[in-house]
Amino acid sequence: PLCLCWALGPAAASAPPNLLLLLMDDMGWGDLGAFGEPSKETPNLDQMASEGMLFLDFYTANPLCSPSRAALLTGRLPVRNGFYTTNAHARNAYTPQDIVGGIPDSELLLPELLKKAGYVSKIIGKWHLGHRPQFHPLKHGFDEWFGSPNCHFGPFDNRALPNIPVYYEDFKIDLKTGEANLTQIYLQEALDFISKQQASQQPFFLYWAIDATHAPVYASKHFLGTSQRGLYGDAVREIDDSIGKILKHLQKLGISENTFVFFTSDNGAALISAPKQGGSNGRFLCGKQTTFEGGMREPAIAWWPGHIPAGGVSRQLGNVMDLFTTSLSLAGLQPPSDRQIDGIDLLPAILQGKLIDRPIFYYRGDEMMAVRVGLYKAHYWTWSNSWEEYSKGIDFCPGQNVSGVTTHTQEEHTTLPLLFHLGRDPGEKYPLSFASDEYQGAMERISFVVQQHKATMVPGEPQLNVCDKAVMNWSPPGCEKLGKCLKPPKSDPKKCFWPH
């Protein structure tokens, strides 16, 4: 394809670049020095930004772990790829141990498609797209996997609830001190894989999806107590150090100019866990679980020495789904033409500084809650969380009550959407007057975009509706040797309950 010629030069066809996606878990827009974090404890990521390109307007496809990961790997909105629920309106849902669903076979994942261009793919860390065997990464295009099907919750009692296997045994996370060696293990896995692939001269796709910044947060002994930000900051410092080591490793092996690296997060910081176990979303409103900016705008850095001009700042509206399309473009492949792909190719924005006009859709479950077009964001529904949860102390917007905006009942604004200008008001505090010419003009443009979007929306089959304790990992492969097999209960499928 034409794009490769200008992107990579004449040798492109024979040597597509390696692809390295660094996906953080619950890390917020305000967690990096490069994005203004006052403690300046991310020197390696800040250097990565100064050597590459910073994206200021980069989004996830959903404010929660599982759906956003499904979107990244399929290039499609969760409502299309099945990572949503219809059990209750506008609910976030993910893949806990008892979920029956997972990533459907009908979805085409990035590693499956990259095989056509000779890539070897590995996932390190958290999968979270269904833990039953048919949903595992190795069944969906990855050649290697080192990590966990779910998050690092637990440890459970291994009777009423089985432990989540990470190679069938939990790596120890001391919940009192926050000490765990997992990030170091994930780092070593990455370095070894890169070395091996470089030696075999095969292009690789490495998806480094670590989870140290997801509560309960953890760090290894060397980093514990070293941050001004407490345990969460310790985890961020260790991640920063690890990413520095990965980038230096690419340089030492002489393959940095042939490796496209992208850093981002799956959703905004979990303010429900802050300040001790959660990050910062900077000036943005609310956090994880919400469709306000704090829940869905992510830190993002592209790094590719010799190709991406150093010190670049892009105002391109980007989305994790674009990493699917951009990676295929770098590999010289076309995205599948038999389905709707929501991700766009970011290479013109990254390499030529072009701005591509495209909307950002903010979904929560089965509902389009908001849409961004240019600098305007219109809310068609608002909901932070229910009164019932809020009264129990569950708060996704602590200290950020904006009257009529952060609502504890689902508020519909479809006839008169709440409109914000994110340039003047990134914190979504000052809705524009319905009577103003500015409101009328912006809404005319946005309404047309929404109309087109809804007219072509064909939702996928919801995967997050049915829960059944019998599908948990009661006897994972290898449990016999360890004497860890448990007897599964009788199958009793129930409708999953999603409070938010």
Secondary structure, 3 states (H helix, E strand, C coil): CHHHHHHHCHHHHHCCCEEEEEEECCCCHHHCHHHCCCCCCCHHHHHHHHHCEEEEEEECCCCCHHHHHHHHHHCCCHHHHCCCCCCCCCCCCCCCCCECCCCCCCCCCHHHHHHHHCCEEEEEEECCCCCCHHHCHHHCCCCEEEEECCCCCCCCCCCCCCCCCCCCCCCCCCCCCCECCHHHHHHHHHHHHHHHHHHHCCCEEEEEECCCCCCCCCECCCCCCCCCCHHHHHHHHHHHHHHHHHHHHHHHCCCHHHEEEEEEECCCCCCCCCCCCCCCCCCCCCCCCCCCHHHHEEEEEEECCCCCCCCEEECCCEEHHHHHHHHHHHCCCCCCCCCCCCCCCCHHHHHHCCCCCCCEEEEECCEEEEEEECCEEEECEECCCCHHHHHCCCCCCCCCCCCCCCCCCCEECCCCCEEEECCCCCCCCCCCCCCCHHHHHHHHHHHHHHHHHHHCCCCCCCCCCEECHHHCCCCCCCHHHHCCCCCCCCCCCEECCCCC
